[in-house]
């Protein structure tokens, strides 16, 4: 009974010991299954991620067979370079398979792995492993292994060719090349001992050439090699011993000097830890010597990349060195190096660019475009704007070169009698540029330099190669739209407008950019002032200076407020643009101490300067606008005009956006003709600080759209006088012809071209809805002739309908219905309930006090002031419409009229 009990206890203990291993195996299988489910998505997004492949192999090793491991490793090798330690594990796993050395296919696969490992990086140890395997299977005692090796290698003495290949690859390695070379020399000597006659003489000549090449290459065992060569000459060429030794001694004398330097360089390299900086110093010294063989420097690069294979800078310099020494190294070396580089560092756009250019030089544009598509398909460079831009610049450059070649080929074909049809289709260079920019603008810019390089490259191609200024303007518009804070991009856009556009378009770019929160606003301001000094007038220069002064103070106040909010000390607050520098202030204090009467003498000047600084700090206009006289008509309230608001906003939402009820006194919601909110509002602020805080909201994003906040002023929307040239008033003899029924594709130029046949055309404008056009003619006779030409005319498949416009809605100010007020469309002064469609503008000329006085002196009747101007109902309760504000505006003007009358 006790025996059965003991046996049961032993079985229970054994089962408990076996259970953890089985459970661990089940856990490993579960982890592998979960990983395999997410593996396709991971490899699709980042097929070059080394961590994913290593995790895949580690999970497969304990539970999967050799076929699964082999598939995972092959997949990694196709997309990413395999490090040397992984090659060793791969070969070890293949060799441990049953009967691996008896199967010719298995031996051939292992030999292929060893060759790939030896050629992936220059490693003496990798070549030694390869030679050891070949020697093992070729000279094995097992007949099956020898037979499989002979069948796999295809020759009986494959070891000799393997040693020859290894010696050629490693002969320039200063410290460890003798390890392979000595085996190669011994193998030749053995073959000499086995051969006779002419074959023996050929092998002796080969060995002598190997010796002389070795003596001319710097290596650590130079003296031993010279001594072995002396023995070789004594044994095989004793009759001409002195002649051969004199020739060899001349070679060795030059090599000894190089070896002495190499010893010092190798000692410094070993002391520095063999990092890239030490290798770079070593390479620079050899380059300055100008006596080093390019193959020797190439070996140093190979030694560096073998230790730092995931460092793109090393590969980049190595490719540049090979391209500069193609005569010695061969043209195919650059292409081979570029291919190896993108397999080691596929995330580097610079290396992809090197490969793309090498492919274009040797295989043409179609292959280069395939490299570009391959880089995008692997998502290797789209993680970074900077990396992608380097690849895109290279692709645009290659496309430009191909386009130029096609154009020259077309010209040559046109000059000959027989015109041959080109095999490749015409290259759409503009599409290449726009496609690259579209991808670049979807990426987050880490630095502006590289993206600007791509943008300038594409726009230069559009201007100078394709001669398409409009395409370049579209590109710059897209660039500035996506790069809102990059001052350099705006400066380059303005420079393009200066060369390809007009002075007004250049000023428009500067003015628009200066109101944004740029990363370097002073760069933009300096460029603007330089432009005005070179191409502007005194008036435009003054306007630009005043505009820039206002923006500088707004920037300074915002930075000061941000610094205070972060709890920084007052000493860290940015210096006021108009304040005295610290060094100047200190020197002035010292001078005041030395000259007691100076402070009293300059006291009045200091007070005046403080008053100017206080005035400049205000966000209100620095000077009265045109027509304002001394500025007495300027509104004293702090008001802003807000546009781009969501249509669902209410007055409470606008207040919350601009600082809340403690900052905003009143909000006026602007409506359209139907009474609905149109995304614009006017807000009155309680203080200057609230005004600046509201202006800081300019450019914020609300519900997916950008909000614009600007100073609202009664007479002008610009902080400097004369922002635009004054529009000419319509002459009394001008008559407008209203045209309807045209197609949406019909432009104003087409209508103007038809009307020009009948007489002089002043302007052509559309109404706000775009369904009617007003062709203003010089006189009534011209209008009647234009009416006959336009009415019934067929344009773009539509029949036009025209009549003389007698309603006055043809835009006397040059802006169509868009510029009219609430009662501008009714010349008889009848009542209208339509609200304003834009921001309240200055009153009509007949209602300004000066204009009314001029009319009274001429004896002309005054405008009808008894007309009903009651405001339209607001869109929502508590909101004011444009008509309400217009009433307030007219009331203010009537008060000003009374003041002028009492003053007179």
Secondary structure, DSSP 8 states (H G I E B T S, - for coil): -HHHHHHHHHHHHHHHHHHHHHHHHHHHHHHHHHHHHHHHHHHHH-TT-HHHHHHHHHHHHTTS-HHHHHHHHHHHHHHS---HHHHHHHHHHHHTSTTTTT-HHHHHHHHHHHHHHHHHS--HHHHHHHHHHHHHHHT-S-HHHHHHHHHHHSSS-HHHHHHHHHHHHHTT-TTTHHHHHHHHHHHHHHHHHH--HHHHHHHHHHHHHHHHHHHHS--TTHHHHHHHHHHHHHHH-GGGHHHHHHHHHHHHHHHHHHHHHHHHHHHHHHHTTS-HHHHHHHHHHHHHHS-S-HHHHHHHHHHHHHH-TT-HHHHHHHHHHHHHTHHHH-THHHHHHHHHHHHH-TT-HHHHHHHHHHHHHHH-HHHHHHHHHHHHHTTSSTT-HHHHHHHHHHHHHHHHHHHHHHHHHHHHHHHSSS----SS----HHHHHHHHHHHHTTS--S-HHHHHHHHHHHHHIIIIIS--HHHHHHHHHHHHHH-TT-HHHHHHHHHHHHHHS-HHHHHHHHHHHHTS--TTHHHHHHHHHHHHHHH--HHHHHHHHHHHHHHHHHHHHHHHHHHHHTT--GGGS---TTS--HHHHHHHHHHHHH-TTHHHHTHHHHHHHHHHHHHHHSSS-SS--TT-TTTTTS--SEEEEEES--TT--HHHHHHHHT-TTTEEEEEEEE-TTS-EEEEEEEEESSHHHHHHHHTTTT-EETTEE-EEEE--SS-SSSSS-SS-------TT-EEEEEES--TT--HHHHHHHHHTTS-EEEEEE-TTSSEEEEEESSHHHHHHHHHHHTT-EETTEE-EEEE--SS-S-TTSSGGGG--TTTT-TT--------SSS-----GGGSHHHHHHHHHHT-------S-------SSTT---HHHHHHHHHHHHHHHHHHHHHH-
